[in-house]
């Protein structure tokens, strides 16, 4: 009798352990393909831009979720990517404009491994993922610390994050060469005085760096297919960042197209700048500020041609993911690191606290998502991506060195209730910019005190620069609750 009872107990315990194991949530559920595209504002067909030629990104948007109101934390490459990779708001990190935030100053990531992950890819790597950085995911062009002139020690810009840094250099020989590249190995920083604003002479995609990045990503995916680990791939395309360089076919594709140009607008004097990077390049037209309509149209055509080229590289990589039967187990994210003014408000660049500079591309496709093909105007921020990927993929290791400041929007992808954010907050130097559903408040500050307040009604015009703060104290007061000033 005792023996029968013992067997029963053992059997029941075994059954319970099986049931408990089955109830445990899956870990390391999905691969991640994270695609960053430099200086890409929502200038795509899926965002309603009639002149854009972006069939591959448009197709991805129909398969996933397209965010029409995604805002970055800082309208410059390095600081925006710092927020992305660390999940920290500039209010916490203090990184409000520096491109070297990841590796320089008080905000630099520690070279010694900390108890919690300092970055998103590090967290996935410590969970057992194989991680790869191809191109520009952090600020530098290949994930290694070198200045534009090539000086630097070449250490990892994001410590403990990547198993592989296989960015190809081709004839450009080093990281920043491929970033500022012209065809044939020439680049802006090679001492040869190469400063053409645009060049469209290459015949083949892989005659230029972004095509080489796509080639490398495809080969890396094939290797991952052979392995037994999930992967996290960061793939950072350079175009449409200046200089505007793509293949001849991309330029020719816009022949005869009557490209829209920005309407005449009053300069926002407090936030306007002279687009120094743009105007330092040599142009095929007379340089004036503002540009003539014909020059304006040509510059926009060059930008759109570069978008077309990048779109094709994204398409090649996504096709490889499908061909390798890996798409059904991979979260795909396409993210623009900030917006860009294409002549609006007489600006050709980022680096403002205004709408055009802070609104950027975001689309996410996740396995089994219920909301495929949805276009949402829900306010989301770049810092929301870190917790979202954790919720979607359930990586084994989830300890972070600093608290994450964003919130997961995974519920949106599953068609579940999701409380709309009240605002999105961006930073640029001494300006804090708050965007809600209808307005943008910009507050300049010094030593913990407000020095200037601007309020714009963007409900019908995202380029509105009529300051209505004085007439709307209630709106200002309400939005000011989101502003945290440091002394």
Protein Blocks (a to p, Z undefined) as FASTA:
>chain_A
ZZmmmmmmmmmmmmmmmmmmmmpccehkbacdddddehiacbbfklopakbccfklmmmm
mmmccdfbbcdfbdcfklmmmmmmnopafklnopakbaklmmgcjklccfbdcfbdfbfk
lmmmmnopacddehjfblblnopacdfkopaehiafbghkbfbdcbcfkjnopaklmmmp
cehhiafknonopabfbdcfbfbfklpmklmmmmmmmmmmmmmmmmmcdcddddddfblc
dcddddfklmmmmgoiacdddddddddfklgcehlmlmmpccfbdcdddddfklmmmmmm
mmmmmmmmmmmmmmmmmmmmmmnopmmmcccddddfbdcdehiahiacehiabfklmgcc
dddddehiakgoiacfbdcdfklmmmmmmmmnopablcdfbdcfbdcfklmmnopacddd
fbdcddehjaccdddfkbccddddeehiafbdcdddfklomkbcbdfklmmmmlmmmmmm
mpccdZZ
